Amino acid sequence: MGQPHHRLSIPTTAPVVLALNPAVDRTAAWMKTAYYAAIATELEDEAGLGAITAAAIEDALVEHGWPVNAVCGPEGMLASNFNVSVRLARQAFRILETRGACRMRRGPAGGLVVQLPQRVDAARALASHMRWTGATPAEVWAARRLIEPMALGLAATNRRHLDLPLDTGRLPLGSLVGNPCFALALDSLEQFPGGLGTTVTQVRKALRDAVERGDDRDAGCLAMADLDARVAAYAQAHGADWPLHHAEQAVNGNDPHRNLATAVARRIGADLRHDRCRDHDRLGSLADLAERYHASLSVMVEAVRILEDLGVVESRRGRGGGVVLSVPSPACVMRLVHGFLAASRVDRLQCDDFTDALNAAVIEQAATLPAGGHARGLDATAHGMRGAEGGTAMLLYLEMMRTVYDMVGNSVLHTLIRCFAGHKTRVYARDVGILVRHDHYPELMLAGQTIIQGVLARDPALARQGQDITAATCRMVQSQRLAIGDRRIVGSI
C-alpha cells in the first residue's frame, strides 16, 4: 500500500463575505421622520419596494463604515435578511449598481461587491435630474455665480494651508476644493455648457495664479470676472437657450462592470427633455422600446426599472399604458447622491459649511426681492415660531427656508440644498432622540424670525444676521452632542 497522499494547503485569496443585516433603527428613523419628508416633499416609503430595499442596503453599509471592496452575499441570504424576494433583491442590486454604490457579483451565489461611488457619476446624475426638471441656462449661471467664487476661494485657502498639487491643464475642481459637498455642487454645474473646464477666458491665467499662491480673496474676485466672460461668450454663441445638440450623460455607466440595462437606461435618459417629462409623453410599450434601442425585452425591463428609480418614467397598465415620462421628484435626486456622500465620509461640519454658505447667499438674495404672494405665508410662519418647540419648531424652520428658496426661484439651488440637507437628515435621523444639556429651539426660532423680518423688510444684513444665529446655534448643539458621544444631529436645512 502506498503512503497516504496529503493535499497541499494553498493559501486562499477569496474575499471575506460580509453578512449584511438591515440597520432597521436607522432606516425606520429617516424614512418616517417628518423632517426628511419636508425636505423631499414626500415620504420615502412611498417609493417601490426595490428602491426601498436599495435604501436599506445603503443604510446597512453606512453602519459598517461603507466597506469598499467587501463582498456581501450570497444574494439568497441578502434577500432573506432584508425580507424580500430574490427578484426584488436583484432589482435593488441593479439600482445600487447604477448609482455606483455596488457591483453585482457574478456566479451562482451572486451578491454584491461594495464600491466607492465616484463624484463624477453623482454629478452627472444630479445634472440630469436638473435638466429633466427644467433647469434653465439662467438658473445654472446664477447658481455658478454663487458657488464658483466660494469654491475657488476655498481651493485657494487649501492651497495655502496644504501642499496640494495644482493641475496646470484646468482649474482644480476636485481635490483642491477639499470639501466633497462644494466639489459635487461644482462638478454638477460643470456638466452644463460654459463650465470652467470647457471654456477658456482671458482671466483664466490670473485666476489659476491666485489659486496657486493661495490668495482666496483674489481667487473669489477673479472667479466672478471669469464667469462674466463665459456668460458673454455663451450668450453670443447660443443666446438664452441650451445648445440644440447638447446631450448630457443621464445615467452612470462608464464602469465596464455595469450591465447592459444600465447602458440602455443611459441612452434612453440622454434622449429626454424637460418639456417631454412635463407633458408626460408616452415612450411606448416595453416591446416598442426594446426594438427602438436594440435590446432584449428582459434588458429593457431592467432599464425601465432603473429609470423609474431616477423618477423620470412610470410604467402604466391598460389601454394607453406603457412607459410614460414624468418629472422626477426631489426625493429621487436625494437618493442619487446619498451613496456618494456617505461613502465619501462627509464630515458633519463639511456639510454644514456648504449649507450655511448657500443658505446665507440665498437668504441675502431673497431679502433684495419683493415678497409678493409669499409675504402672508412668511408672516404666519413667524407667528407660529413664537414659543414653538421640538419637532414643530424644526418643521416651521424648514417651511420658512423652502419659502425663501421659492422666492429666489432657482430650481438648481433648491435641488442642491435639498440633496445635502436630506443627506444630513437621513444619516443622523436616529440622533434626534439624544438629549442635550441646552434647549436650542428658542435660538433657532429667534433666528427664523430674524430671517423673516429681514426678508420682509428687504434688509439683507438683518436677514443674514438670522442665518448667522442659526449657524452658531447648530454648531453649539453639535459640540454638545459630540461631547455626549460620537453620534451627530440633524441641523438646519
C-alpha positions in Angstrom: 0.0 0.0 0.0 1.3 3.4 -0.8 1.6 6.3 1.6 -1.5 8.4 2.1 -1.5 11.5 -0.1 -1.6 14.7 1.8 -3.1 17.6 -0.2 -1.0 20.7 0.0 -2.6 23.6 1.8 -2.8 26.5 -0.7 -3.5 30.0 0.8 -6.8 31.3 -0.5 -7.3 34.8 -1.8 -11.1 34.6 -1.7 -12.6 37.8 -0.4 -14.2 37.8 3.0 -18.0 37.7 2.7 -19.9 40.3 4.8 -23.1 39.1 6.3 -25.0 42.3 5.7 -28.0 42.8 8.0 -30.6 45.7 7.9 -29.9 48.7 10.1 -33.6 48.7 11.0 -33.5 51.6 13.5 -31.6 53.8 11.1 -33.8 53.1 8.1 -37.0 53.4 10.1 -35.9 56.7 11.6 -35.2 58.7 8.5 -38.0 57.1 6.4 -40.6 58.1 8.9 -39.2 61.4 10.0 -41.3 64.5 9.1 -38.0 66.4 8.6 -37.0 64.2 5.6 -40.5 64.4 4.2 -40.5 68.2 4.5 -37.2 68.4 2.5 -38.1 65.7 -0.1 -41.8 66.8 -0.4 -42.8 63.1 0.0 -42.2 60.2 2.3 -39.5 57.8 1.1 -41.7 54.8 1.9 -44.0 55.8 -1.0 -41.3 54.5 -3.4 -41.3 51.0 -4.8 -40.0 48.0 -2.8 -36.9 47.8 -5.0 -35.9 51.4 -4.2 -36.8 50.9 -0.5 -34.6 47.8 -0.4 -31.7 49.6 -2.1 -32.0 52.4 0.5 -32.0 49.9 3.4 -28.8 48.2 1.9 -27.2 51.7 1.8 -28.1 52.3 5.4 -26.5 48.9 6.4 -23.4 49.9 4.5 -23.2 53.2 6.4 -23.5 51.2 9.7 -20.4 49.2 8.5 -18.5 52.3 7.6 -19.0 51.7 3.8 -16.5 48.8 3.5 -15.2 49.3 -0.1 -14.4 46.1 -1.9 -16.2 44.0 0.7 -18.3 41.2 -0.6 -21.9 41.0 0.6 -24.0 37.9 0.0 -24.9 35.5 -1.3 -27.9 37.0 -2.8 -30.3 34.5 -1.3 -29.1 35.4 2.2 -29.3 39.1 1.4 -32.9 38.7 0.2 -33.7 36.8 3.4 -32.0 39.3 5.6 -33.9 42.2 4.1 -37.2 40.2 3.9 -37.7 40.5 0.2 -37.8 38.0 -2.7 -34.6 37.3 -4.7 -36.3 39.1 -7.7 -36.7 42.3 -5.6 -33.2 41.9 -4.2 -31.8 41.8 -7.7 -33.8 44.9 -8.6 -32.3 46.7 -5.6 -28.8 45.5 -6.7 -29.3 47.0 -10.2 -30.3 50.3 -8.6 -27.2 50.4 -6.4 -25.1 49.4 -9.3 -26.5 52.3 -11.3 -25.6 54.6 -8.5 -22.0 53.3 -8.4 -22.5 52.0 -4.8 -22.1 48.3 -5.6 -21.3 45.9 -8.3 -23.3 42.7 -8.8 -21.2 39.6 -8.2 -21.5 37.1 -11.0 -21.8 33.4 -10.4 -24.3 31.0 -8.8 -24.2 32.6 -5.4 -24.4 36.2 -6.6 -24.3 39.0 -4.1 -22.6 42.4 -4.1 -19.2 43.9 -4.1 -19.1 47.3 -2.3 -17.7 50.1 -4.4 -16.7 53.7 -3.8 -19.2 55.9 -5.7 -17.5 58.4 -7.9 -18.1 62.1 -7.7 -18.3 62.5 -11.5 -21.1 59.8 -11.6 -23.0 61.6 -8.9 -22.5 64.9 -10.6 -23.8 63.6 -14.0 -26.9 62.1 -12.3 -27.5 65.3 -10.4 -27.2 67.4 -13.6 -29.5 65.1 -15.5 -32.1 65.5 -12.7 -31.8 69.3 -13.0 -32.2 69.0 -16.8 -35.3 66.7 -16.6 -36.9 69.1 -14.0 -36.4 72.1 -16.2 -33.2 73.9 -15.2 -32.7 76.9 -17.4 -29.4 78.4 -18.5 -30.2 81.5 -16.4 -30.6 79.3 -13.3 -27.3 77.5 -14.0 -25.4 80.7 -14.5 -27.0 82.2 -11.3 -26.0 79.1 -9.3 -22.5 79.3 -10.7 -22.3 83.0 -9.6 -23.0 81.9 -6.0 -21.0 78.7 -5.9 -17.9 79.2 -8.0 -16.3 82.1 -6.1 -16.9 80.3 -2.8 -15.4 77.1 -4.1 -12.4 78.6 -5.8 -11.7 80.8 -2.7 -11.8 77.6 -0.6 -9.4 75.9 -3.1 -7.0 78.8 -2.7 -7.3 78.5 1.1 -6.5 74.8 0.9 -3.6 75.6 -1.4 -2.2 78.0 1.2 -2.5 75.6 4.1 -1.9 72.2 2.4 0.8 71.3 -0.2 -1.7 70.2 -2.8 -0.8 69.8 -6.5 -2.3 72.2 -9.0 -3.3 70.8 -12.3 -2.0 73.3 -14.9 -4.3 72.0 -17.6 -7.5 73.0 -16.0 -8.8 74.7 -12.8 -8.8 72.4 -9.7 -12.4 71.4 -9.3 -12.0 68.3 -7.2 -9.4 67.6 -4.5 -8.2 71.3 -4.2 -11.6 72.4 -3.0 -11.2 70.0 -0.1 -14.9 69.7 0.7 -16.9 66.9 -1.1 -20.1 69.0 -0.9 -18.7 72.0 -2.7 -16.9 69.7 -5.1 -20.1 67.8 -6.0 -22.1 71.0 -6.5 -19.3 72.5 -8.7 -18.9 69.3 -10.8 -22.7 69.0 -11.3 -22.7 72.6 -12.8 -19.7 71.6 -14.9 -22.0 69.1 -16.8 -23.7 72.1 -18.4 -22.3 74.2 -21.3 -20.0 77.1 -20.4 -18.2 75.5 -17.5 -14.8 76.3 -16.1 -13.3 73.1 -17.6 -14.6 73.7 -21.1 -14.4 77.4 -21.7 -11.1 79.3 -21.5 -11.1 83.1 -20.9 -8.5 85.8 -20.8 -8.9 85.9 -17.0 -8.1 82.2 -16.5 -4.4 82.5 -16.1 -4.7 85.2 -13.4 -7.4 83.1 -11.7 -5.1 80.0 -11.7 -2.2 82.0 -10.4 -4.4 83.3 -7.5 -5.3 79.8 -6.5 -1.7 78.7 -6.9 -0.4 81.3 -4.4 -3.3 80.7 -2.0 -4.9 84.1 -2.4 -8.6 83.3 -1.6 -9.7 87.0 -1.9 -8.3 87.4 -5.4 -9.5 83.9 -6.4 -13.0 84.8 -5.5 -12.9 88.2 -7.3 -11.3 86.7 -10.4 -13.8 83.8 -10.4 -16.6 86.4 -10.9 -14.7 88.1 -13.7 -14.0 84.7 -15.4 -17.7 83.9 -15.0 -18.8 87.2 -16.6 -16.5 86.4 -19.6 -18.0 83.0 -20.0 -21.6 84.3 -19.8 -20.8 86.8 -22.5 -19.2 84.1 -24.8 -22.2 81.8 -24.2 -24.8 84.4 -24.9 -23.0 85.3 -28.2 -22.9 81.7 -29.3 -26.3 80.4 -28.1 -28.5 83.2 -26.8 -30.6 82.4 -23.8 -31.3 78.7 -24.6 -29.3 75.5 -24.3 -27.4 74.4 -27.4 -29.6 72.2 -29.7 -27.2 69.3 -29.8 -26.0 69.4 -26.2 -26.5 66.0 -24.6 -25.6 65.1 -21.0 -24.9 61.6 -19.8 -28.1 60.8 -17.9 -27.3 57.6 -16.2 -24.0 56.4 -14.8 -22.3 53.7 -16.9 -18.6 54.2 -17.7 -17.7 51.3 -15.4 -17.1 48.2 -17.6 -18.6 46.0 -14.8 -22.0 47.7 -15.2 -24.5 45.7 -17.3 -26.5 46.2 -20.5 -29.5 47.5 -18.7 -27.5 50.4 -17.3 -26.2 51.2 -20.8 -29.7 51.1 -22.3 -31.1 53.3 -19.5 -28.3 55.8 -20.1 -29.1 56.0 -23.8 -32.8 56.5 -23.1 -32.2 59.1 -20.5 -29.9 61.1 -22.8 -32.8 61.5 -25.2 -35.2 63.0 -22.6 -36.0 66.7 -22.2 -38.0 68.6 -19.6 -40.9 69.6 -21.9 -41.5 65.9 -22.7 -41.3 65.0 -19.0 -43.6 67.8 -18.1 -46.2 66.7 -20.7 -45.9 63.1 -19.6 -45.1 61.9 -23.1 -45.6 58.2 -23.8 -42.4 56.5 -24.9 -44.2 53.3 -25.9 -44.5 49.8 -24.7 -41.6 47.7 -23.4 -41.6 45.9 -26.7 -41.5 49.2 -28.6 -38.6 50.4 -26.6 -36.7 47.1 -26.9 -37.0 47.4 -30.7 -36.1 51.1 -30.8 -33.0 50.7 -28.6 -31.9 47.3 -30.0 -32.2 45.5 -26.6 -33.9 42.3 -25.5 -37.2 42.5 -23.6 -35.6 41.4 -20.3 -32.8 44.0 -20.6 -35.4 46.7 -21.3 -37.4 45.7 -18.2 -34.4 46.3 -16.1 -33.5 49.5 -17.9 -37.0 50.9 -17.2 -36.8 50.0 -13.6 -33.5 51.9 -13.4 -35.2 54.9 -14.9 -38.2 54.5 -12.5 -35.7 54.8 -9.6 -34.5 58.1 -11.2 -38.1 59.2 -11.2 -38.2 60.1 -14.9 -40.5 57.3 -16.1 -43.6 55.5 -14.9 -45.0 52.1 -16.0 -48.7 52.2 -16.6 -51.1 49.4 -17.3 -54.2 49.2 -19.5 -55.2 50.9 -22.7 -52.8 53.8 -23.5 -50.4 52.5 -20.9 -46.7 51.5 -21.3 -43.7 53.6 -20.3 -44.7 57.3 -19.7 -42.4 60.2 -18.8 -42.7 62.1 -15.6 -40.9 65.0 -13.8 -38.6 63.5 -11.1 -39.4 64.4 -7.5 -36.8 65.9 -5.1 -36.8 62.5 -3.2 -35.4 60.9 -6.4 -32.3 63.1 -6.6 -31.7 62.9 -2.8 -31.4 59.1 -3.2 -29.0 59.5 -6.0 -26.3 61.5 -4.2 -26.6 59.8 -0.8 -24.3 56.9 -1.6 -21.5 59.2 -2.8 -21.8 61.5 0.2 -22.0 58.6 2.7 -19.1 56.7 1.1 -17.0 59.9 1.0 -17.3 60.1 4.8 -18.5 63.6 4.5 -17.9 65.3 7.9 -20.9 66.9 9.5 -19.0 70.3 9.6 -18.2 70.0 5.9 -21.9 69.6 5.1 -22.7 72.5 7.4 -20.1 74.7 5.8 -21.8 74.2 2.4 -25.4 74.5 3.5 -24.6 77.6 5.7 -22.8 79.3 2.8 -25.5 78.6 0.3 -28.3 79.4 2.7 -26.7 82.7 3.6 -26.3 83.7 -0.1 -29.9 82.7 -0.9 -31.3 84.5 2.2 -29.5 87.7 1.3 -30.7 87.5 -2.3 -34.3 86.9 -1.1 -34.1 90.0 1.0 -33.5 92.1 -2.1 -36.7 90.8 -3.7 -40.4 91.8 -3.2 -42.1 89.1 -1.1 -45.2 89.3 -3.2 -47.5 86.3 -2.6 -45.0 84.8 -0.1 -45.5 87.6 2.5 -48.6 86.2 4.1 -47.1 82.8 4.5 -43.8 84.1 5.9 -45.7 86.3 8.4 -47.8 83.3 9.5 -44.7 81.2 9.9 -43.0 83.9 12.1 -46.1 84.0 14.2 -46.0 80.2 14.7 -42.4 80.3 15.7 -43.2 82.2 18.9 -42.8 79.6 21.6 -42.6 76.7 19.2 -40.5 73.7 20.4 -39.3 70.3 19.3 -40.4 68.9 16.0 -42.9 71.7 15.4 -40.1 74.2 15.6 -37.9 72.3 13.2 -40.8 71.9 10.7 -41.5 75.6 10.9 -37.9 76.4 10.2 -37.8 74.1 7.2 -41.0 75.6 5.9 -39.5 79.1 6.1 -36.4 78.0 4.2 -38.4 76.4 1.5 -40.4 79.6 1.1 -37.1 81.6 0.9 -35.8 79.4 -1.8 -39.1 79.6 -3.7 -38.8 83.4 -3.6 -35.4 83.3 -5.3 -36.9 80.9 -7.8 -33.8 79.0 -8.8 -34.5 75.3 -9.1 -30.8 74.4 -9.4 -30.1 75.9 -5.9 -33.2 74.3 -4.4 -32.1 70.9 -5.7 -28.6 71.3 -4.3 -29.8 72.3 -0.8 -32.3 69.5 -0.7 -29.6 67.0 -1.5 -27.3 68.0 1.3 -29.9 68.8 3.9 -31.6 65.4 3.1 -28.3 63.6 3.4 -27.8 65.1 6.9 -31.3 64.2 7.9 -31.0 60.7 6.6 -27.7 59.8 8.1 -28.3 61.4 11.5 -32.0 60.8 12.0 -31.5 58.4 14.9 -29.8 61.1 16.9 -32.9 63.3 17.2 -33.8 61.4 20.4 -30.4 62.1 22.1 -30.9 64.7 24.8 -28.6 67.7 25.1 -27.8 70.0 28.0 -29.3 73.0 26.4 -32.7 73.6 24.7 -31.7 75.2 21.3 -35.2 75.8 20.0 -35.5 79.4 21.3 -32.3 80.4 19.5 -33.4 78.6 16.3 -36.9 80.3 16.4 -35.2 83.7 17.1 -33.0 83.0 14.0 -36.0 82.2 11.9 -38.0 85.2 13.0 -35.0 87.4 12.3 -34.6 86.0 8.8 -38.3 86.5 8.0 -38.1 90.1 9.4 -35.1 90.9 7.2 -36.7 89.3 4.1 -40.0 91.2 4.5 -38.2 94.4 5.3 -35.9 93.9 2.3 -32.9 94.2 4.7 -30.2 91.7 3.6 -28.0 92.5 6.6 -30.7 91.7 9.1 -31.7 88.5 7.2 -28.0 87.4 7.2 -27.9 88.0 10.9 -30.6 85.5 11.4 -28.7 82.9 9.4 -25.6 83.6 11.4 -27.6 82.8 14.6 -28.7 79.5 13.0 -25.2 78.5 12.1 -23.8 79.4 15.6 -26.7 77.5 17.3 -26.3 74.4 15.3 -22.5 74.3 15.9 -23.1 74.8 19.6 -25.5 71.9 19.8 -23.2 69.8 17.6 -20.3 70.3 20.1 -22.6 69.2 22.9 -23.6 66.1 21.0 -20.0 65.2 20.3 -19.2 65.6 24.0 -22.0 63.2 24.8 -21.0 60.6 22.2 -19.9 60.1 18.6 -23.4 60.4 17.1 -24.4 63.6 15.3 -27.5 65.5 14.8 -29.9 66.9 12.3 -29.2 70.6 11.9 -30.6 73.4 9.8 -31.6 72.8 6.3 
